[in-house]
Amino acid sequence: MKPILNVLGVNGYDERCKLFTEQYYTIILCGTPFYMFASAMASIIRASGAPGYSMISTIVGAIINLIFDPILIFVFDLGVQGAAIATIAGQIVSACLCALYFRKPKLMKLAKESFVIDTKVLGKLLKLGISSLITQMSIAIITIVANNVVGTIGGENATDAGGALRNCI
């Protein structure tokens, strides 16, 4: 965990900030499979002709997160751990809603042949997705570099400067 967080720019911040980051990271990591599933399935649902359902599954997860954030952070006094738990709760709900959509497939039935890679389709997918991939990678790299710069030269105010920087990105 520490090497990953250091690459992301945590090493220049004070110990309290590092502790919060480690606590959040540990909990969020548990919810990553739910996030990945919900994100992928929401795209498939949207592409299958149900953009409204896709949007609802995403929005419901976000609302769950918004509702549970203040409750877990302030009422149960869990702080950053409560924020992470609320985020995972929203991701789990979104993943469940996406899974419910596929209980009766409308447009496709999965068979062994469904998992054979078609190079023509793969080429089209890469053409469509490469710009989004480059954009997301650029944003991640900019954020990592900015965190490292602020953490390295920010001195005692690095945590405050990092928070302000994240609000700008």
Secondary structure, DSSP 4 states (H G I P E B T S, - for coil): -HHHHHHHTGGGS-HHHHHHHHHHHHHHHHHHHHHHHHHHHHHHHHHTT-HHHHHHHHHHHHHHHHHHHHIIIIIS--HHHHHHHHHHHHHHHHHHHHHHHTTS-SS----GGGGS--HHHHHHHHHHHHHHHHHHHHHHHHHHHHHHHHHHH-GGGHHHHHHHHHHH-
